[in-house]
Amino acid sequence: FGFGMLANFLLGIALYGSVFILPQYLSRIQGYNAEQIGMVLAWTGLPQLLLIPLVPRLMQRFDPRIVIGIGFALF
C-alpha cells in the first residue's frame, strides 16, 4: 500500500509538471505562442490515444501489474 501511494504521488508530480510547467516553459523561455504550445501538447497525448484499443488485450494476456508497471516506467 505504501509503495502504491508513493508511486501515485510521484506520478502526480510528473503529471503536474507536464500539464502546468511545460506550457510555461514553452511560452516564457522558448517564445512559443498559444497555438504552438497546443501543437506540442497534442503530440504528448497522441500515443495515449493510439494505445487505448491495445491496452485491454494486453491486460487479458499479461498480468495487469506488469502492464501497469511498464506504463509507469514509460511515463
Stockholm file with secondary structure:
# STOCKHOLM 1.0

chainA/1-75         FGFGMLANFLLGIALYGSVFILPQYLSRIQGYNAEQIGMVLAWTGLPQLLLIPLVPRLMQRFDPRIVIGIGFALF
#=GR chainA/1-75 SS CHHHHHHHHHHHHHHHIIIIIHHHHHHHTSCCCHHHHHHHHHHHHHHHHHHTTTHHHHHHHSCHHHHHHHHHHHC
#=GC SS_cons        CHHHHHHHHHHHHHHHIIIIIHHHHHHHTSCCCHHHHHHHHHHHHHHHHHHTTTHHHHHHHSCHHHHHHHHHHHC
//
